[in-house]
């Protein structure tokens, strides 16, 4: 028997249990409690009010049951067990009198079995009751509302029978007896057959790697490599010890962590183009289809947003699931009804929201699962939960396509950040099992930092893998920019489509000229596709762009995956970035490309909803009109994130390095000079306008600039052109003291671009790159601009000891650099020697913050040696590590004689009384420290007394922070000392705690 005390102690767990399932499960529990007379009819009506949040109803149920004593508490637990067991062997034909004088009482006593028996017969019972006059048409329509499941319709019919006094209860009691024995729909052969068919289809679609290249039959299980998948959380929602975003495995996608909105159903995965979002979904589908994981979902329905947008006719939910995914051979109605009744066992995945031409809106509500509507309305209502509530929806997208409005309906958000250092190596070894090939490629990447930085995006790792022969045989001049890499893969495909030994192993003019018409056809198709957000091309579209079988044979167009019904062999580019590259190539070499087209691309003149229109100036000639159907007109319609990629590629193609290639494409020197000059002018002017719009500095502070949308892509475009004079001119007049690039999706490639431009700044700047994906490779890319940095902030950037050792070794020779913030990374004791060396050799260094890493006592002892030789450091942050008493002792000794340090944080470092004693002795000697932070340690009463003694001989400390345990002794000490200070002010050796030390208690 469960006592009321035990019941109350488990209340939070019971609430979580009751709300963890669907409304269907909660109502099933109410059925059992009604049948056992635990709940009265009044209780039930109060708990069944429509529109109430499930959590609210659950708490009211617990209150109601608790008031009924121990018996009621025990019965609730039994009802939960019965509901979870979902027993389908309930005896419908029980021993009851069909002519009972109390029919409502009988219906209530056998309610769970009757609900199950009515499951597939509600419609027939409603029609018969209406014909006999027991129900009106209005009442039948109310019960038939599509928002109700079959079980809920059965319950509402029984509820009406309880309150109506016209004989409906007796009618139901008599006719329910005649119903056939019920069976759970899932056990029906139709559901089993459909599930088997769905698993087979999903397995077939996901077994081979479909991302990037459709020509190779590579088993996904053999080559799949985990990406960095981070849980996104709100910044500033936790205290000082907030750790870096949690790096999770694929199997943790639907965990209980990091909920932004617990009532939402949608899980969002965002990542840059080429970061591996589609492959991640493909891996999930395969794991489910083969029974290896995600078995909490009985049904998984995969969809592609680029395919869905090709659907013109209205769709219902049933049509979406069956016609556009997998059609049940038999029993369509029963299968669909089971999906509606058990939404918590359903997962729908939608890949590529950024390729969906319709922008998310919540203006149009649609709740009917059977009524058709537009594809965008259907998708948006699924994501909001207006359709198939409690079914999980998994959505992938590039970040720029995710609006604040959509995030309101997101349960959990993850960021996919590409490969780690180890991931790149693992990926190459899986692709190249021949002896020595992977080792040679890995050595090449490590020796070529720019190329290594690019490979953190899986699409570039794939390119390196495909072009390994060209790379390994190349003596020098390895790819540096994204454009270089795409030209390399272009060379690879052109060579493989040409007769053997007909061309040298390089992208020379002859090789390009041999297939120039093909490249122009593909470019024309790509550009027109971007204009209308079309990424899947029909035979008619291919014909309109003059793309023939010979062009397709080159390999950049492959058969589309998850083809929409009725389509005839549609094709798509290997990846969206390839479509952008060919569009840029077409603009670079086509005779029809006008100066206005280039200006529209680089300055996004009058792009309306474009993100860049708020950033870039309008450089179009005043009064000029854009010709309908021209490239400029097409660019006006393209999505901003695709325009940015295309602009960067075009900048790279117009660089001096690729001059000969473009000249070989029958473009005159005069035209090339004009196009290059236009691009240079637009980029430089755009940056100048961007810098000009920086607000003036606050009096007494350095002028600060936070990057606006599109700034990183401007920098990337400058980098793609590889013109130092242009970079120097672009930032020549930039006068800021602090450049903030937090949450700007800065990876290693972006770091290379930033360093390429920022190294020409005329005055030093503090560079803040918190909450990005810099990593060790990005740190290496930043080194060229370190000489103009006064401070470098790299919080939450997945940096390890290797990156920091590289950084500090270079910083030894950068006199301007005075501050480093490295907290929330992956640092260990392995980087301690390098940091200590920096402290010992740089006597103008002011601030070091390495909090929330993995530094132990050994690392702290090494750092302390460097600190002893330093005379300039003012701020030292060690919070969130594990230095313990030994580490605290070493740091205390180093700080004791330090003449400049003002702030020391050792929060959350497992420091006990011994460490407190060492810090107390430090306080007796140090004359400069103003603030000491010791929260979240184990400084017990004894340690507090030590600190108190140290404070007696300290005249400089202004702020002391620690966290008390709330013990009697500690509280007594605080009261005593504050009282003592107040009464002994002016006496020799007094503490002046009231005047000088504020007690901050966490």
N, C-alpha and C positions, 0 to 999 in steps of 0.2 A: 504494500500500500504506500502510495506517495503522500507524504504529509504536506500540509500547507507551507510549512517552513522550507522543506526541500523544494517544493514547487516555486516558491518565491526566490530562492537562491539560484534557480536555474532559469529565471525569467528571461534574461537577455538571450540565452541560447535558444529558448523556446520561440521567442520573437523571430530570431534569425531563421529558425527552422520553418516557421509558418510562412514567412515571406520569401523563402528561397525558391519555392516552387511557383506554380501558376495559380490563378484564381480558381481554376478547376479543382486543384488539390485542396484548397481551403474550403471550398463548398462541399467537397466530399467528406471532410471532417465534420462539417455542420450536419450533414446527413446522418452520420453515425450518432452524434450527440442528440439529435432530435429523436431518433428511433429508440434511444435508451432513456429518454425523458430527462436527460441532463439539462437540456435547454427547453424552456417553455416556448410556446409560439411567439410570445411577446419578445423573449430574448432573441429568437431567430430573426424576427423582423428588424430588430434594432441592429443586428449584425449584418444584414443583407441589404442595407441601403445602397442603391446604385450610385456610382461616382466616388465612393469613399476609397482613399488609398488603402492598399492591402495591409500596409504596416499599421494603419490606424485601426482597421477592423481586427487585426491580430491582437493588438493590445487590449481592445475592448473585450475580445473573447477571453483572454487570460484573466481580466478583472472579473468577468461574469462567472467563470468557472471557479476561481479562487473563493468567491463569496459563497459557494455551495459546499465548501468544506473539503475534507480529505477525499471523500468518495468522488466528488466532481473532478478534482485534480487528477486522480488516478484514471478516471474514465476518459479524460482528454488525452492522456498519454496512450491509452488503448486505441482511441479513435485515430490518432496520428499513425500508429502502427498498422491499423487496418487500411487506412488510405494509402500508405506507402506500399503495402503489400499488393494493393490493386487487385485483390482476389476476384477472379471471374467465375468462381464456382458457387456464387451466391444462389440460394434456392429461391427462384422466382415463384414457383408453384408451392408456396408454403401452406401450412394448415391454417387457413383462415376461412371464415364464413363469408361467402360472396354476398349474402343477404344480411350482413351485420347491421344492427341498428345504429352503430357508430362507425360508418365507413371512413370518415376522416381519421379516426383513431387507428384503424387498421393500416391505412395508407402511410401514416407517420411511423408506425412500428416497423414496417417493412420497407422503409424509404430507400435505403441503399440498393436493395435487390430490385425494387421497382424502377428506380432511375436507370439501372443497368438494362433492365428488360425493355424499357421504352426507347432505349438509345437509337435504334434503327427504325422505330415505328411512330415517332412523334407526328410526322406529317399525316400519316393515315389516321391516327387517333384524333388529331385536330379536325380533319375533314369530317369524320364520322360524328364527333361531338357537335360540330356546327350544324350538320344536317339534322341532328336530333334536337336542336334548339338549346343545347346546354352552353354554347359559346357563340358570341357575336363575331362578325367578320373582323371588326376592329381588334377584339381580343386575340383572335388567331394571328392577325398581322403583327401585333405587338410581340407575340411569342416567336414568330418567324424571323424577327429582325436578324440580319446577317452578322451582327456583332456577337450573337450568342452561339455557343457550341451546341451540339446535339444534347449533351448532358444538361446544359443550362436550360435548354428549351423544355426538357422533360421536368426539371425542377420547377420551372415557372408554371407549367401545366398543373403540377401537384399543388403548388402554392395557391393557384386559383381555386382548385377543388376544395381547399381548406376554408376559404373565406366565402365562397358562393354557397348559398343555401337552396339551390335549384335542383339538386340531385346529381350534380356532376361527379361528386366523390363516389356515390354508389355506382354510377355508370362506369367510371374508370375501374373500380374494384372488380366489377363483373367482367369487363372486356380484357383487362390485363391478364386475367387468369387464362385467357385463350391464346395469349401470345406465345410464339415458339421460344425455346430456351435460348438465352442470349449467349453471345461469344464476343470476346474482346476483338475489335476490328483488326488489331495488329496480328492476331493469330489467324486471321482469314488468309486463305491462299492468295487472294488478290494482292494484299499488302506484301506478303512474302515474295511473291513473284516480281512485284515492282521494285522492291528493295534489291533483289538479286540483279535485276536489269540495270538499275541505277549504279550499283557498285561496279558492274562490268563496264558500263559506259565511261564512268569517271576514271576507272583504272586505265582503260585504253587511251583516254585523252591525256593522262598525266604520266604515263610510264616512261615516255621518251622526252628528252629535253626539247622543249619547243621554243625557248627563248633564244633570240638572236639569229639562230640558223636552223632552217628546216631541212638542210641537205644531209646532215649527219644523224645516224640512228644511235644516239648515245643514251644509255639507260640513266634515268635521273638518279636512281639510288647509287649508281657507281661514281657519279661526279658531283653530286650536290654538296655544297660547302656552306656552312653556317655563316650568316651575316651578323653584324653587330645590330642587335635589336634592343633598343632602349625604351624603357617605360617613361613616358613624359609626365611630369608633375608640375604643378604650379610653383613658381619660384617665390620664395618668401613665406610659404605656408608653414614652414617648420622653423625650428630654432637654429642656433649656431652650428649644431652638429648635423645639419641636413647633408646627407651623403649624395654622391653623384647619382644620376639616373641609373636605375637598376638595369643591368644587362641580362637579358632573359633568353631562354631557349624557345624554340618554336612551340614546344608542347605547353608552354605557360601562357599562350595568347589569351586564354579564356579564364585565367586565374582570378582570384579575389582581390588582387592588389591594384592600387592606383585608380580607383573609380572616380571619375570626374562627375558622373551623374548616375547614381545607382538605379534610377528608374528607366534609364535608356537601354536600348538593345544593341546599339551599333558599336562595334569595335573598329577603330580607325588605325591604319598603318600608312604613314607618310614616308616618302623618300624621294630623292632626286631621280631624274631620268637616268636609267641605267644602274640603279642601286640594287635591283634584284627583287622588286615587289612581285612581279608576275611569277618568277621562279619559286618564291616563298609560298605563294598560293598553290602552285602546282605540287609542291612537296606536301603541303597540308592535304590536298585532295588525294594524293597517292597513299599517304599514311592512313587516311580514313578508309579508302576503298579496299585496301589490303588488310584491314583489321588491326593495324599496328598501333594506332592512336586515335584520339578524338572519337572514341566509341560512345561517349555520352550523347552524341548525335546519331539518331537512327537514319536520318536523311540529310544529305548534303547536296545542295543545288548550286553549281558554279555558273557564273555569268560574266560576260565581258561588256563593259560599258561602251566600248567602241562598236561592238556588234549590236547592242541594244538600240543605239541611236539610229541605226539603219532601219529600224522598224517604224513604218509609217502608220499602220493601222492601229486602232485602239486595242488595248490589251486588258484582260482581267488578271487577277492573281492566278487563277486556275490555268489560264492560257500561258502565262509566263512560265509557270513551273512545268507544265506538261508539254506544250507546243515548242517552247524555246529551250528546254533542257532534256527531259526524258518523259516519254509518253507511256502510261500504263496500258498494257495490252488488253486487260480486262478490269472491270470493277473501278472505273475512273471515279465514280461518285464516292464509293466507300473509301478509296485511298485518299481523295481530297478531303473528305470529312475527317478522317483520322489526322491528317496534317493540321486541320483547323482545331481539332480537339486536343492535340498534343503539340502545341507550337514549341514548347521547351525542348523537344527532341529534334528540332529542325535547325539547320544552319544554311544560310544563303550567303554566297561570296560574290562580291562585285569588284572586278579588277579594272582600275584605271578611270576613276571619276574625272581626272583631268582631261581625259579624251572624250568626255561626254559634253556635247556642245551646249547643253542646257544647264544654266546656272541654278544652284540649289535655291529653293524657295519653299516657305511653309504656308503660302497664301491659299492654296487650293486643297481642301480636305477631301479625302476619299477613303471610305471605311468598308465598302462592300467588296468581299472577296470574289464575287461572281460578275459584277457589273464592269464592263470595259471602260477604260479611260486612256489618256495619252500615256506613252511610255515614261515620260518624265514625271508626270503626276503619280504614276504607279510606283516608280522607284523612290521618289521623295517621301511618299507616305509610308513605304516600307521602312525607310531609314528612321522616320519619326516614331514608328510604332503604331501608327493608325491602322495599319494592316499587319496581320500575323504578329500581334503583340506577344512578347516573351520568346519569339524565335530569335536566335542570335543572327545578326547580320555583320559580315566582315567586309570592310571597304578599304581599298588601297587608292592612293592618290599622290600626285606631286604636291608639295606644300602650298604652292601659290593658288591652287584650285580649291583649297579648303577655307571656307568663310567662317567668320565668327558665328553666324547664324547656324551653320551646320554643326559646329562644335557644341551647341546647346543640346544636341541630341546624341552626343557621343558618350558612351559608357567609359571606355578606356582608349587612350591614344598611345601609339607606339611610333618611334622614329627608327626607320631602317637606314643605317649609315654605311652600308657596304662592308667590304672585307677588312678585317684586322690585318696586322703584319703577318700573323700566323696563318690567317685565312688565305692570303695571296699565295703563300708557299704551298699550302694544302691543295688549293685549287689547281695549281700548275702540276703538282705531282699526280693528281688524279687524272689529268688530261694527258700527261706524257709519262707513260710507264716504261718507255725505252731507256736503256741504261745511259745515264749521264745527261740526257736532254733537259730534264727538269732542273738538275743541279746547275747546268750552264745558264739556263734562263734566270734562275734565282740570283746567281752571281751577277749576271748582267743588270738586273733590276737594282740590286743593292749598289752597284757602281754608277748607276744612272738615276740620280735622285728625282729628276723631273718625270721620267717615265714611271718610276716607282710610285710617285705621288698620284699619278693618273690611275694606276691599277687598283687603287682602293675602291673604285667603282667597278663592279663585276663586268660591265660591258667592255671596259678597257682591258681587264684581265683576259677576257675572251679574245679580244683582238690580238693581244700579245701571244696567246696560245695558238691562234690560227696562223699568225705571221712569224712563228718562231724561226723558221728557216731564214727568212729575209733578215731578221734581227741578228741571228747568230752569225750569219755570213757577212754582216755589214762591218766595215772596218772603223767607221766613225760616223758622226752626224746623226745620232739617234733621235727619235721623235722627242720633241720638247713640249709642244702644245697639243691641244685636242685636234686641231686641224691637221697637224702632222700625222697623228694616229689614224685619222679617217682617210687621209691620202695613202697611208701605208696599207690599210685594208682594201682600198680601191685598187692599188697596185697588185695586191695578192689575188683579187678576183679577176682582174684583167689578165694577169699572167696565166691563171688556171684555165681561162676561156680561150687562150691563144695557142696555136701550135707550138710544140716543144722547141726550144732553142731559137724561136723566131725573134725574141727580144731579150736584151740584157736584164739582169735581175735588179731592176730599179724602175722607178716611175719616170721614164724619159718622155720627151715630146712625141716620139714616134709611137710609143705604146698608147699614149692618150689620144693621139690623132686617129689611131686605128678603130677606136670605138666611140668617137666623139658624138656621133648621131645618137647612139644608145644613151650616152650620159645626158644629152640634152632632152631626150624623150623622158627619161626618168625624172630629170629635174623639173620639167614642165608638169608632169603628173604630180610630183611632190608639192610644188608650189600651189597648184590649184586645190590639192587636197587640204593643205594647211588653211587656205582661205575660207573653206566651208567646214572646217573641223572634220574632215573625212580622212579616215586612215585605212579603210577597207575599200578596194576598188573593184567595181564590176567590169564585165567584158566591154560594156558600152563606154565606161570611163577610160579604160585602157585604149580603146580604139580612138577616142577623141584626142588623147594625148599622143597618138601614133606609136604606142608601145606595142611591139609585135613579139612573136615567139622568140626571135633572136635576142631581143632586149631582155626578156624574162630569163633566158638561159644564162645570163651573166651571174645571177644568183642573189641579187639584192631584193627581189620580189619573191615572196614565198606564199604558199597557200595559207589562207587565214584559218586561225583556230576557232573552234566553237561556231561554226558557220550558221548564220540565221536560216530558218526554213525558207525554201524557195530560191535561195541564192545559187548561182551557178559558178562554181570554182572561183570565188573572189580571192584576190591577192592583197597582200599588205607588205610594207617594207619590213626588213629584219627587225627594226626597232624604230621608235619615233625619232631618235637622234639621227638615224640615217635619212629619214624623210627630210629633216631640217637641213642636213648636209647637202643633199641633192638639190634642194630648193636654193640654197646659198650658191652652189656651183652654177646653177642655171642663171641666177642674177649676175654672177661674176662674168660669165662668158657669152651670154645671149646677146645678140645684136639688138634685141628689142628693149633691153634694160635702159631705162632713162635715169637721169640724175634725180628726178623727183622720186623714183622708186627707192633709190638708195637713201635719200633724205627721210622718206617715210619709214624706212627700216631702222635707221640709226637714231632718228629723232622722234619716231612714232608720231609724226605730225597728225593731229586731229584723230587720234585713235579711239576717242570716246571713252570706253570703259577700261582701256589699258591701264595697267599699273604704272607703266612708264610715262604716261602722259602727265602725271603729277611730278615727274622727275626731269624729263628731258624737254628742252625748248623746241618750239616749232620753228624749223629752219626752212620751211617751204617758202617759195617765192610768193610774195603777196599778190593775191589775185589770181594765182595759177589755178587752173582747174584740172582735176584728175580725170583722165579719159576712162570711160566705163569699159571694164574688161581688161584694163592694163594691169601690169604688175603692181603699180602703186595702189590701184583700187583693190586688188586682191589682198595686199598687205594690210589694208585698213580693216579687213574682216578677220584676220588671223588672231588666234589666242595669244595673249601677251607672253606666256611662258615659252611658247614655240617661237615667237618672234625673237626673244632674247637668245635662244640657242642658235637660230638662223643668223642673227646679226654677228654673233661671235665667230661662227664659221666663215661668214663673208669677210670679216676683218682679217682672219687668218689667210684666206685665199688671196686677198689683195695685198698681202705683205710682200716685201722685196724678195724674200726667200723663194717664193713661188711664182715670181715674175715670168720665168722662162716657160713654166707649165701653161700659164694662161695665154702667153704669147703664141704657144703652139696650138691653141684652140681658135686660131684665126681671129684673134682680137688685136686690133691695131695698137701700136704703142701710145698713140695720142689718146685713145679711149681708155686704155689702162691707167694712164696718168690722171685722167679726169676722174675716173672712179676711185682711184686711190686717194686723190686729193680731197674728194668729197667725203670719203669715209674718215680721213684724218681730221678734217675740219669739223665734221659733226661730232666725233668723239671728244675732241679737245674742247669744243664749245659747250657740249653737254656737261662735262665735268666742271668747267668754269662756272656755268650757270648753277650747277648743284652746289658748289662751294660758296657762290655768292649769296645763296639763300640761307646760309647758316645764320641763326640769330646772333646778335651781338653778345659779347661775354658779360657775365655778371661782374659788377665792379669788384675788384680784388681777387678774381679767380681767372684761371686760364680759359681761353675760349674753347668750347667743347662742341663736337659734332657727332651726332648719332646717325649712322648710315640710313638713308631712306630706301624704300623699295627700288630695286634695280641698280643700286650703286655697285654691288659686287659684279653684276654682269657688265657694267661699263668698264670696270677694272679688268675683267676677263677679256673683253674685246681689245683693250689696249695691249694686253699681254699677248693675245693671239697675233697682233700685227708685228710684235717684236721690234718696235722702233724706239730706241732709247731717247731720241730727240723729242718724239711725240710725248712720251711719258714725262720727260723733264719739263716740257712746255705745259703739260696738263696740270701739274701740281706746283708750278713755279710761284704762283701768288697765293697758295693756300697758307693761311695764317691761323693755325689752331694749336692748342696745347694738349688737347685730348681727343682722340679718335675712337669712338665706341662702335664696335661691330658685334655686339652680343646677339645671340639667336639669329645669325645671318647665314647659317648653313655653310660656314667656312670649313672646307676640307683642305687636304694637301695641295690640290690644284689651285684653289683660290689663294692659298698662302703664297704660292709661287707668283701669282699675278700681283698680289699686294706688295710683295717685296720688290718686284720689278718696277712698280710705280713709286712706292713710298720712299725708296732709297734716295730719290731726288728732292725730297722735301728740304726747304731752305732753313727750317728751324726744327729743333727736336720736338718730339710728340710722345705722349703716353698712348700706347696702343692697347686697347681692351678687346680681347677676343673670347670672353667668357661664353660658356654654353655653346660650343661649336664641336667640330670633329677634326681638330687640328692633328692630333696624334703625333707620333715620333717623326713620321715622314713630313708632316706639315711644319714641325719645328725646324727641321733641316732646311725647308724651303724659305723660312722666314729669316734665316741668318743674314742674307745680303742687306736687309733694311734694319738690322739690329743696331747699327751704328747711329741711327737717327732717333732711336727710342730712349726716352727717359725712364719709361716704365713699361712693363709687359705683363698683362693680366691674362692668364690661361686657365681659368677655373673651368672644371667640367669638360675636359678635352681628351680624355683617354690617353694621357701621356704616361710613358713608363720611364724607368731609370735611363734607358738608352737615349731617349730624346732629351732628358734634362742634362745628362752628361755632355751631350753634343752642344747644348745651349750654353751651359756655364763655361765650357772650354772656350767658346767663341766670345762670350761676354767678358772674359778676362781682358780683352783688348778694346772693349767698347766703353770709353770713359763716360759717355752720356748716360748709360743705363744705370739707374740707381734703385729701381724697385722691381721685384719679381713677386707675382702672386700665382702660386702653383697648387692651390688647394683643390680638393675633390678630383684627384687623378689617381694614378696607380704607382706612386713612388714608394720605394722601400729603402732599406739601409744601403742598397747598392749605389745610390746616388749621393750618399752623405759625403764621401771624400771629395767629389767634384764641387759640391756646394760649399764645403769647408774651405776649399782652395780659393774659391771666389771671394769668400768673406775675408780671408787672410790677405789677399793681394789687392783688393779694391777698398781703399780707405775713404772713398766717398759714397759707398753703398749705404742706402738708408733703410730699406724695408725688405724683409723676407717673410713670406707667408706660405707655409707648406701644410696647412691644416687638412684634416680629413684624408690622410693617406695611410700608409702602412709602415711608419717609421717606429722602430722599437728603441730600447735603451741603448743598444749598440750603435745605432745610427745617431742618436742624440749625443752620445759621448764623442763621436767623431766630429760632429758639427760644433760641439762645444770647444774643441781645440781650435777650429777656425775662428770662432767667436772671440776667443781670448786674444787673438792677434789683430782683431778689428777694433777700430776706434771711432767709427762713424755710425754704425747701425742704430736706428731709433725704434724700429718696430719689428718684433719677432713673433710670428704666429705659429704655434705648434698644436692647436686644438685638434681633437679627434684622431690622435695617434695612440700609440701604446708605449710611451717612454717609461712609465712606471716610476718607482722611487729612485732607481739607479740613474735613469735618464734625467729626472728632475734634479738629482744631486749634481750631475755633471753640468747641466745648464745653469744651475744656481751658482756654482763656483765660477763659471765663465762670466756671468752677469754681475757678480758681486763687485768686481773692480771696474766694470764698464762705466765710462764717463758720459755716454750719450744716449743710452737706451732709455726710452720713455714708456714703452708698452710691451708687455709680455703676456701671451695667452697660452695656458696649458690646460684648457678646458678638456674634460673627457679623456684623460690619459692614465687612468688607473693609479693615481698618486695617493699614497696613504700617509701615515704619520711620519715615516722616515723622510719622505719627500718634503712634507710640510716643515720638518725641522730644518732641512737644508735650505729651504726657501726663507725660513725665518732668519737664519744666520746671514743669508744674502741681504735681507732687508736691513740688518744692522750695519752693513758695510756700504751698500749702494746709495749714492747720493743723487741719482738722476731719474730713477724709475718713478713714473707717475700713476701707472695703472697696472694692476696684476689681476688676471682672470683665472679662477680656479674652480669654476662650477663643474658639476657632474664628475667629481672625483670621489675618493674615499677618505676625505679629510675629516676624521671623527673628532671627538672632544679633545683628545690629546693633541692632535694636530692644530686645532684651533688655539689651544693654550700656547703652543710653540709660536704661532703667528702673532699672538698677542704680545708675547715677550719681544719678538723682533720689532714690532711696531713701536715699542717704547723708545727705541733708539733710532727711529727713522723719522726724518723731517720732510721728505719729498713726496711720499706716496699720497695721492689724492683719491684714488678709487680702488677699492678692494672688492672683488666679486667672488662669492663662493655660494655653494648650495648647502644649506643645513639639512640635517636629517630629522629635525624637529624633536630631538631628544630633550629631556628635562635639563641635563647638564649644559648642553649648548645654549638653550634659551636663557638659562640662569647666567651663563657667562656674558651673553650679549647685554642683558639687562644690567648686570653689575658693571661692566666696563663703560657702557654709555653713561650710567649714573656717576661712576668714578670720574670720567672725563669732565662731566659737567660741574663737578664739585672741586676739581683740582686744577682748573685752568690757571696757568701762571706759575705753578709749582715746578721745581727742577725735574726734568725728564718726563713731564706730563705728555699724554698721548695726543691731545687735541683731536680726538676721534670725531667729535661733533662738528668741528670746524674743517677738518682736513680729509676725513675718510667717510665716504658714503657707503653704507652697507647695502649692496644689491643682492637680494636673495632671489634665486630662480624659483 
